[in-house]
């Protein structure tokens, strides 16, 4: 398998999502991609089947915040102070999409540990939430209000959220590695009662955590990027053949 690294830098929500989906569509059976990127301007992304009418688009536009649908599932995320990753990889009966999901999370964990020994306490979630009932509640609007099985948490709080989509024999998986706390402002952009917004704000504070908060310092995103790349190579026992900067 030929592994390629892409460090994209910052781009709009539309361009970021088109990049991921196009990468998956043209991926060959003997190659894989690991991509790291950020968002400029900040952006609310919705799951592929989520209704955009849940978002106050007028307010988001006023605050210079993009809004876009992801090609993957899940619920709303405010992409702000984070590093986003994506992986495009062939799957098979011997290396399933589920196996890929777990392996990617473990590789990301390795990168976190390289960044700081304190982050060695991060771990994979072992339980799957009751999503049908969760989606009926206000929390169902927010991706980071719950932690799915094999997502990464720290002290019981969600640190990295991921979503996956199978496309023929290719898996596209991407996710948010939370660095700062700006993502908690998402409820302000939801079209719901103020009482529900307050409830969701409290829920995000209780159920999510960021590297800045854990380490009590601003994340060095350049070094974190380097550590994530090194962790990926170490855990998966690979070496990136090409490094593509765009």
Buried (B, 14 or more C-beta within 10 A) or exposed (E): EEBBBBBBEEBBBEBBBBBBBEBBEEBEEEBBBBBBBBBBBBBBBBBEEBEEEBBBBEEBEEEEBBBBBBBBBBBBBBBBBBBBBBBBBBBEEEBEBEEBBEBBBBBBBBBBBBBBEBBEEBBBBEEEBEEEEBBEEBBBBBBBBBBBBBBBBBEEBBBBBBBBBBBEEBBBBBBBBBBBBBBBBBBBBBEBEEEBBEBBBEBBEEBBBBBBBBBEEEBBBEEBBBBBBBBBBBBBEBEBEEEEEE
